[in-house]
């Protein structure tokens, strides 16, 4: 941190974003942890489970596009408020489902509401941080996803065993309203924040785009005409589905492969998602460290992302091991590398685009990632059912691990070819 950057309001903002993202991931992970109970309740197979998750991601994709524009137009504070109210109500609404159709309706509403989280959070980081600190700030708040993923395997099985699956949705969904009170009290943009020191305000606005005209908005057509948008879109399209697989399918994988009891705390899952916390913060720290050492921003981001892409590759060897904890280690490395990658790819949006367009770009890229998930989720379900019918349940997972190992290197190469130097975009 710069010695002239006195004050800590911007890190208070990161803390708020961290807790929102934690709740976001608790709410979305509940379905994976309750899969055996929901399968028994509604008579699902893996293919149906894949389609349910695909519907979540379909509406998540639509919501990302919409919320990106809403947040850019209304501002971060009201946009985030609308999002968390919508997703908290939808999360609790799962408890009312009496059929698969009703469950899909609730799941679709949850996807629509949760889609506001990252466009709002990335915009808040762009509002409160100069470029040299954004990856670290993003990594810290994004680690909330990992904390949520660690808390959920402990919290949800306990609620399931003590009360039932419906109560699990009600209790986890209600957490968002607690956060909302803190958000409304503490958040404001720097120009309106009371008691913000001149030193911190100056540090926040030390980038070259600090004086840009924020009243002018960029259309989707403008954004889609530039190569930098497509680099972000392709990167998200190829890698987001892998994280969705880790989030929705790993509980079922450990249950089917190693007979993990999902009514007890899922310690392998706790290990995996604890590792992702270190990946998220470490990934943001690495590129920020390189920038402080004098590396150009684009070079630091790309070098860090290449390292993280290579770190996912070992997951392809999981099929050679029978020991659960070796496989846990391989999955942990891959999941941690994803979150390190995620901290940096999100930051490339605020590196390349002016603040006024960040939420829209993140929304477009997030929509592309969700479209990838829409395609990948049913494929995963079909693949697992296909090999289950052949009497070889693990083969489907082995093929998916091969896909995971290749996705990030392919994404890095595509982004490099589209934007070799990641030049900032001038939209006016």
C-alpha positions as CSV (number, residue, x, y, z in Angstrom):
1,X,0.0,0.0,0.0
2,X,1.2,3.5,-0.7
3,X,2.5,5.3,2.3
4,X,0.4,8.3,1.3
5,X,-2.7,6.3,1.2
6,X,-3.8,6.9,4.7
7,X,-7.3,5.8,5.7
8,X,-9.1,2.5,5.6
9,X,-12.6,3.3,4.2
10,X,-11.8,1.4,1.0
11,X,-10.9,-1.8,3.0
12,X,-14.2,-1.4,4.8
13,X,-15.8,-1.6,1.4
14,X,-13.9,-4.8,0.7
15,X,-15.1,-6.3,3.9
16,X,-18.7,-5.6,2.9
17,X,-18.2,-7.1,-0.5
18,X,-16.5,-10.1,1.1
19,X,-19.5,-10.9,3.3
20,X,-22.0,-10.4,0.5
21,X,-20.0,-12.9,-1.7
22,X,-19.8,-15.3,1.3
23,X,-23.6,-15.3,1.5
24,X,-24.0,-15.5,-2.2
25,X,-22.0,-18.7,-2.4
26,X,-23.7,-20.3,0.7
27,X,-27.0,-19.8,-1.0
28,X,-26.0,-21.2,-4.4
29,X,-24.1,-24.2,-2.9
30,X,-27.0,-25.4,-0.8
31,X,-28.5,-27.4,-3.7
32,X,-25.3,-29.5,-4.2
33,X,-25.1,-30.4,-0.5
34,X,-28.8,-31.3,-0.5
35,X,-28.7,-33.3,-3.7
36,X,-29.3,-36.7,-2.1
37,X,-32.3,-35.3,-0.1
38,X,-33.7,-33.5,-3.2
39,X,-33.2,-36.6,-5.4
40,X,-35.2,-38.6,-2.9
41,X,-37.9,-35.9,-2.6
42,X,-38.4,-35.2,-6.3
43,X,-37.1,-38.4,-8.0
44,X,-34.2,-36.8,-9.9
45,X,-31.4,-38.4,-11.8
46,X,-28.1,-36.7,-12.7
47,X,-29.5,-35.5,-16.0
48,X,-32.4,-33.8,-14.3
49,X,-30.1,-32.3,-11.7
50,X,-28.0,-30.9,-14.5
51,X,-31.0,-29.3,-16.2
52,X,-32.1,-27.7,-12.9
53,X,-28.7,-26.2,-12.5
54,X,-28.8,-25.2,-16.2
55,X,-32.0,-23.2,-15.6
56,X,-30.3,-21.4,-12.7
57,X,-27.5,-20.5,-15.0
58,X,-29.8,-19.5,-17.8
59,X,-31.5,-16.9,-15.7
60,X,-28.1,-16.0,-14.0
61,X,-26.9,-15.2,-17.5
62,X,-29.9,-13.0,-18.3
63,X,-29.6,-11.3,-15.0
64,X,-25.9,-10.5,-15.4
65,X,-26.7,-8.6,-18.6
66,X,-29.5,-6.8,-17.0
67,X,-27.9,-6.0,-13.7
68,X,-24.7,-4.8,-15.4
69,X,-26.8,-2.1,-17.1
70,X,-28.9,-1.4,-14.0
71,X,-25.9,-0.9,-11.7
72,X,-24.2,1.3,-14.3
73,X,-27.3,3.5,-14.5
74,X,-28.6,3.5,-10.9
75,X,-25.3,3.3,-9.1
76,X,-23.6,0.6,-7.0
77,X,-25.5,1.1,-3.8
78,X,-29.1,0.9,-5.1
79,X,-28.2,-1.8,-7.7
80,X,-26.6,-4.1,-5.1
81,X,-29.6,-3.5,-2.7
82,X,-32.1,-4.6,-5.4
83,X,-29.9,-7.7,-6.2
84,X,-29.6,-9.0,-2.6
85,X,-33.2,-8.5,-1.7
86,X,-34.2,-10.4,-4.8
87,X,-31.8,-13.3,-4.3
88,X,-32.5,-13.6,-0.5
89,X,-36.3,-13.9,-1.1
90,X,-35.7,-16.4,-3.9
91,X,-33.3,-18.5,-1.8
92,X,-35.9,-18.8,0.9
93,X,-38.6,-19.5,-1.7
94,X,-37.1,-22.9,-2.4
95,X,-38.7,-24.1,0.8
96,X,-42.1,-23.6,-0.8
97,X,-41.4,-25.9,-3.8
98,X,-43.8,-28.9,-4.0
99,X,-42.6,-30.2,-7.3
100,X,-39.7,-30.1,-9.7
101,X,-41.3,-27.3,-11.6
102,X,-41.7,-25.2,-8.4
103,X,-38.1,-25.9,-7.5
104,X,-37.0,-24.8,-11.0
105,X,-39.0,-21.5,-10.6
106,X,-37.3,-20.8,-7.3
107,X,-33.9,-21.7,-8.7
108,X,-34.4,-19.5,-11.7
109,X,-35.4,-16.5,-9.5
110,X,-32.2,-17.2,-7.4
111,X,-30.1,-17.1,-10.5
112,X,-31.7,-13.8,-11.6
113,X,-31.1,-12.1,-8.2
114,X,-27.6,-13.5,-7.6
115,X,-26.4,-12.2,-10.9
116,X,-26.1,-8.6,-9.5
117,X,-23.3,-9.6,-7.0
118,X,-20.2,-9.5,-9.2
119,X,-21.1,-6.5,-11.5
120,X,-21.8,-4.5,-8.3
121,X,-18.8,-5.7,-6.4
122,X,-16.3,-5.1,-9.3
123,X,-17.8,-1.7,-9.9
124,X,-17.4,-0.9,-6.2
125,X,-13.7,-1.9,-6.3
126,X,-13.2,0.3,-9.4
127,X,-14.8,3.2,-7.5
128,X,-12.7,2.8,-4.4
129,X,-9.3,1.5,-5.6
130,X,-6.6,2.5,-8.1
131,X,-5.5,-0.1,-10.6
132,X,-2.4,-1.2,-8.6
133,X,-4.7,-2.4,-5.7
134,X,-7.7,-3.7,-7.6
135,X,-6.5,-7.3,-8.1
136,X,-5.7,-7.6,-4.4
137,X,-9.1,-6.0,-3.4
138,X,-10.9,-8.3,-5.8
139,X,-9.0,-11.3,-4.5
140,X,-9.9,-10.5,-1.0
141,X,-13.7,-10.0,-1.6
142,X,-13.8,-12.9,-4.0
143,X,-12.3,-15.1,-1.2
144,X,-15.7,-14.8,0.4
145,X,-16.9,-17.3,-2.2
146,X,-14.5,-19.7,-0.7
147,X,-15.4,-19.0,2.8
148,X,-19.1,-19.5,1.9
149,X,-18.1,-22.8,0.3
150,X,-16.3,-23.8,3.5
151,X,-19.1,-22.8,5.8
152,X,-21.8,-24.4,3.7
153,X,-20.6,-28.1,4.0
154,X,-20.6,-27.6,7.8
155,X,-23.7,-25.5,8.2
156,X,-26.1,-27.1,5.7
157,X,-25.7,-30.8,6.8
158,X,-26.3,-29.8,10.4
159,X,-29.5,-27.9,9.4
160,X,-30.6,-30.9,7.2
161,X,-30.0,-33.4,10.0
162,X,-31.7,-31.3,12.7
163,X,-34.6,-29.7,10.8
164,X,-34.9,-30.7,7.1
165,X,-34.0,-29.5,3.6
166,X,-36.7,-26.8,3.5
167,X,-35.3,-25.1,6.7
168,X,-31.8,-25.2,5.1
169,X,-33.0,-22.9,2.4
170,X,-34.9,-20.6,4.7
171,X,-32.1,-20.1,7.2
172,X,-29.4,-19.6,4.6
173,X,-31.6,-17.3,2.5
174,X,-32.3,-15.0,5.5
175,X,-28.6,-14.2,5.9
176,X,-28.8,-11.7,3.1
177,X,-31.1,-9.4,5.0
178,X,-28.6,-9.1,7.8
179,X,-25.9,-7.9,5.3
180,X,-28.3,-5.5,3.7
181,X,-28.6,-3.4,6.9
182,X,-24.8,-3.0,7.0
183,X,-24.6,-2.2,3.3
184,X,-27.2,0.6,3.6
185,X,-25.5,2.1,6.6
186,X,-21.9,2.0,5.6
187,X,-21.6,2.1,1.8
188,X,-21.3,5.2,-0.4
189,X,-19.1,6.3,-3.3
190,X,-16.0,8.2,-2.4
191,X,-17.2,11.6,-3.5
192,X,-20.2,11.3,-1.1
193,X,-18.5,9.5,1.8
194,X,-18.3,11.6,4.9
195,X,-15.0,11.7,6.9
196,X,-13.0,10.4,3.9
197,X,-9.5,12.0,4.1
198,X,-8.1,14.0,1.2
199,X,-5.1,11.6,1.1
200,X,-7.2,8.6,0.6
201,X,-9.5,10.3,-1.8
202,X,-6.5,11.4,-3.9
203,X,-5.0,7.9,-3.8
204,X,-8.2,6.3,-5.0
205,X,-8.4,8.7,-7.9
206,X,-4.7,8.6,-8.9
207,X,-5.4,6.7,-12.1
208,X,-5.5,8.4,-15.5
209,X,-9.3,7.8,-15.8
210,X,-10.1,9.5,-12.6
211,X,-11.5,12.6,-14.3
212,X,-13.6,10.8,-16.9
213,X,-17.2,11.9,-17.5
214,X,-19.3,9.4,-15.6
215,X,-22.6,10.8,-16.8
216,X,-22.1,9.3,-20.3
217,X,-23.0,5.7,-20.6
218,X,-21.7,3.2,-23.1
219,X,-24.1,1.0,-25.1
220,X,-23.7,-2.7,-25.5
221,X,-23.0,-2.1,-29.2
222,X,-20.1,0.1,-28.3
223,X,-18.7,-2.5,-25.9
224,X,-19.1,-5.4,-28.3
225,X,-17.2,-3.6,-31.0
226,X,-13.9,-3.7,-29.1
227,X,-11.5,-6.6,-28.9
228,X,-11.0,-6.2,-25.1
229,X,-14.6,-7.1,-24.5
230,X,-14.3,-10.3,-26.4
231,X,-11.1,-11.3,-24.6
232,X,-13.0,-11.0,-21.3
233,X,-16.0,-12.8,-22.7
234,X,-14.0,-15.8,-24.1
235,X,-12.0,-16.1,-20.9
236,X,-15.2,-16.3,-18.8
237,X,-17.0,-18.6,-21.2
238,X,-14.3,-21.2,-21.1
239,X,-13.5,-21.1,-17.3
240,X,-16.7,-20.2,-15.4
241,X,-18.3,-23.6,-16.1
242,X,-15.4,-25.3,-14.3
243,X,-16.1,-23.4,-11.1
244,X,-19.8,-24.2,-11.4
245,X,-18.9,-27.9,-11.7
246,X,-16.8,-27.7,-8.5
247,X,-19.6,-25.9,-6.7
248,X,-22.6,-28.1,-7.7
249,X,-21.1,-31.5,-8.4
250,X,-18.3,-32.1,-6.0
251,X,-20.6,-33.0,-3.1
252,X,-22.2,-35.7,-5.3
253,X,-18.8,-36.8,-6.5
254,X,-17.5,-37.5,-3.0
255,X,-20.8,-39.1,-2.0
256,X,-20.8,-41.5,-5.0
257,X,-17.1,-42.2,-5.2
258,X,-16.1,-42.3,-1.5
259,X,-19.5,-42.7,0.2
260,X,-19.3,-39.4,1.9
261,X,-22.3,-38.9,4.2
262,X,-23.9,-35.6,3.3
263,X,-25.8,-35.4,6.6
264,X,-22.4,-35.0,8.3
265,X,-19.8,-32.1,7.8
266,X,-18.1,-32.7,4.5
267,X,-14.4,-32.4,5.5
268,X,-13.0,-33.1,2.0
269,X,-15.1,-30.2,0.7
270,X,-14.0,-28.0,3.6
271,X,-10.4,-28.7,2.6
272,X,-11.0,-28.0,-1.1
273,X,-12.8,-24.7,-0.4
274,X,-10.3,-23.6,2.3
275,X,-7.6,-23.9,-0.3
276,X,-9.5,-21.7,-2.7
277,X,-9.4,-18.9,-0.1
278,X,-5.6,-18.9,-0.3
279,X,-5.8,-19.0,-4.1
280,X,-8.1,-16.0,-4.3
281,X,-6.1,-13.8,-2.1
282,X,-2.8,-15.1,-3.3
283,X,-3.8,-14.6,-7.0
284,X,-4.8,-11.0,-6.4
285,X,-1.6,-10.4,-4.4
286,X,0.8,-11.8,-7.0
287,X,-0.2,-9.5,-9.9
288,X,-0.5,-6.5,-7.6
289,X,3.0,-7.4,-6.3
290,X,4.4,-7.5,-9.8
291,X,2.8,-4.2,-10.7
292,X,4.4,-2.6,-7.6
293,X,7.7,-4.0,-8.7
294,X,7.4,-2.0,-11.9
295,X,5.9,-4.5,-14.3
296,X,3.3,-3.1,-16.8
297,X,-0.2,-3.9,-15.7
298,X,-1.0,-6.1,-18.7
299,X,2.2,-8.1,-18.3
300,X,1.6,-8.7,-14.6
301,X,-2.0,-9.9,-15.1
302,X,-1.1,-12.2,-18.0
303,X,1.9,-13.7,-16.4
304,X,-0.1,-14.4,-13.2
305,X,-3.0,-15.9,-15.2
306,X,-0.7,-18.2,-17.1
307,X,0.8,-19.6,-13.8
308,X,-2.7,-20.2,-12.5
309,X,-3.8,-21.9,-15.8
310,X,-0.9,-24.3,-15.5
311,X,-1.7,-25.0,-11.9
312,X,-5.1,-26.5,-12.9
313,X,-3.5,-29.1,-15.3
314,X,-2.6,-31.7,-12.6
315,X,-6.3,-32.4,-11.9
316,X,-6.2,-34.5,-15.1
317,X,-4.2,-37.1,-13.2
318,X,-6.9,-37.7,-10.6
319,X,-8.0,-40.9,-12.4
320,X,-4.7,-42.6,-11.5
321,X,-5.3,-42.4,-7.8
322,X,-7.6,-44.3,-5.4
323,X,-6.7,-42.4,-2.3
324,X,-9.4,-39.8,-1.5
325,X,-7.0,-37.3,0.1
326,X,-4.7,-37.3,-2.9
327,X,-7.6,-36.5,-5.1
328,X,-8.7,-33.9,-2.6
329,X,-5.3,-32.3,-2.9
330,X,-5.5,-32.3,-6.8
331,X,-9.0,-30.8,-6.8
332,X,-7.9,-28.3,-4.1
333,X,-5.1,-27.1,-6.3
334,X,-7.3,-26.7,-9.3
335,X,-10.1,-24.9,-7.4
336,X,-7.6,-22.6,-5.7
337,X,-6.0,-21.8,-9.1
338,X,-9.5,-21.0,-10.5
339,X,-10.1,-18.5,-7.8
340,X,-6.7,-16.9,-8.4
341,X,-7.5,-16.8,-12.1
342,X,-10.9,-15.3,-11.3
343,X,-9.4,-12.5,-9.2
344,X,-7.3,-11.5,-12.1
345,X,-9.7,-11.9,-15.0
346,X,-12.3,-9.8,-13.2
347,X,-9.6,-7.1,-12.7
348,X,-8.7,-7.1,-16.4
349,X,-12.2,-5.6,-16.9
350,X,-11.4,-2.6,-14.7
351,X,-7.9,-2.4,-16.2
352,X,-9.1,-2.1,-19.8
353,X,-12.4,-0.2,-19.4
354,X,-13.4,3.1,-17.8
355,X,-15.3,3.0,-14.5
356,X,-18.6,4.0,-16.2
357,X,-18.5,0.8,-18.3
358,X,-17.1,-1.8,-15.8
359,X,-20.4,-3.3,-14.6
360,X,-21.7,-3.6,-18.1
361,X,-18.6,-5.4,-19.3
362,X,-18.6,-7.7,-16.2
363,X,-22.2,-8.4,-16.9
364,X,-21.6,-9.3,-20.5
365,X,-18.6,-11.5,-19.6
366,X,-20.5,-13.1,-16.7
367,X,-23.4,-13.9,-19.1
368,X,-20.9,-15.6,-21.4
369,X,-19.6,-17.6,-18.4
370,X,-23.2,-18.6,-17.5
371,X,-23.9,-19.6,-21.1
372,X,-20.9,-21.9,-20.8
373,X,-22.4,-23.3,-17.6
374,X,-25.8,-23.7,-19.3
375,X,-24.2,-26.0,-21.9
376,X,-21.8,-27.7,-19.4
377,X,-24.3,-28.6,-16.6
378,X,-26.6,-30.8,-18.7
379,X,-23.6,-32.3,-20.4
380,X,-22.1,-33.3,-17.0
381,X,-25.4,-34.9,-15.9
382,X,-25.8,-36.8,-19.2
383,X,-22.2,-38.0,-19.1
384,X,-22.5,-39.2,-15.5
385,X,-25.7,-41.0,-16.2
386,X,-24.3,-42.6,-19.4
387,X,-21.3,-44.1,-17.6
388,X,-23.4,-45.1,-14.6
389,X,-25.6,-47.1,-16.9
390,X,-22.4,-48.8,-18.1
391,X,-21.5,-49.6,-14.5
392,X,-18.5,-47.2,-14.4
393,X,-19.5,-44.1,-12.4
394,X,-16.0,-42.7,-12.0
395,X,-15.3,-42.6,-15.8
396,X,-17.7,-39.7,-16.3
397,X,-15.9,-37.6,-13.6
398,X,-12.5,-38.6,-15.1
399,X,-13.5,-37.1,-18.5
400,X,-14.7,-34.0,-16.8
401,X,-11.4,-33.6,-14.9
402,X,-9.7,-33.8,-18.3
403,X,-11.9,-30.9,-19.6
404,X,-11.1,-28.9,-16.4
405,X,-7.3,-29.3,-16.9
406,X,-7.4,-28.0,-20.5
407,X,-9.9,-25.1,-20.1
408,X,-7.7,-22.4,-18.5
409,X,-4.7,-22.8,-20.9
410,X,-7.1,-22.6,-23.8
411,X,-8.7,-19.5,-22.3
412,X,-5.4,-17.8,-21.6
413,X,-4.2,-18.5,-25.2
414,X,-7.5,-17.1,-26.7
415,X,-7.2,-13.9,-24.5
416,X,-3.6,-13.4,-25.5
417,X,-4.4,-13.7,-29.2
418,X,-7.3,-11.3,-29.0
419,X,-5.6,-8.7,-26.8
420,X,-1.8,-9.2,-26.8
421,X,-1.2,-6.0,-24.8
422,X,-4.6,-5.4,-23.1
423,X,-4.7,-1.7,-24.0
424,X,-7.2,0.5,-22.1
425,X,-10.4,1.3,-24.1
426,X,-11.5,4.8,-25.0
427,X,-15.2,4.7,-25.6
428,X,-16.0,8.4,-26.1
